[in-house]
Amino acid sequence: MASSDATIRHATLEDVPTILGLIHELAAYENATSSVLATAESLSKTLSFASIVNQSPPSEPSFTPGYAKTYLITSPEGEVAGMALYFHNYSTWRGAPGIYLEDLFVKPKYRKRGYGKALIKQLAKELVRIGGGRLEWSCLDWNTPSLEFYEGLGARQMKEWIGLRVDGEALVKLAES
């Protein structure tokens, strides 16, 4: 089967349990299950969901308020095979919006079918539609199969940039300082 046999759509509120399950599967793949703090309740409150679906004729869905959106890819058998969870960012140098891909995950049994590429292609289409300038994401340095996959799509590693993060107690201290 190929990615052309699959369907891609934005997630709705009813998909929260599926999204949470995919997050847990991704965390297991990255050996980081204890790091997942997301719950169905937190996802329901913070993600943006398509609120108009199955229209005739089809049009762009409207979205509930939230900070990130999720594309789900469904196999021909009707099972959600993976997701691309993303949010919009902005490039001051380009003067244009962008998309940051927070998580891309395809279930192991659906890999090598073009589903990951189809999800990234969908993000690229969305970016072009909004007049955006760049699609970005991060990948763990040990994840050689994913790095090779991304490079095969034309992505390049941004080695001159160092990722930085403030979270947990350090975030609380910073906010209170």
SULHUZI-V957690 format. One line per field, one symbol per residue. ss: DSSP state (h for helix, s for strand, l for the rest). Layout:
ss->???
//
This chain:
ss->llhhhlssssllhhhhhhhhhhhhhhhhhlllhhhllllhhhhhhhsllsllllllllllllsllllssssssslllllssssssssssssllllssssssssssslhhhllllhhhhhhhhhhhhhhhllllssssllllllhhhhhhhhhlllllllllllllllhhhhhhhhhl
//
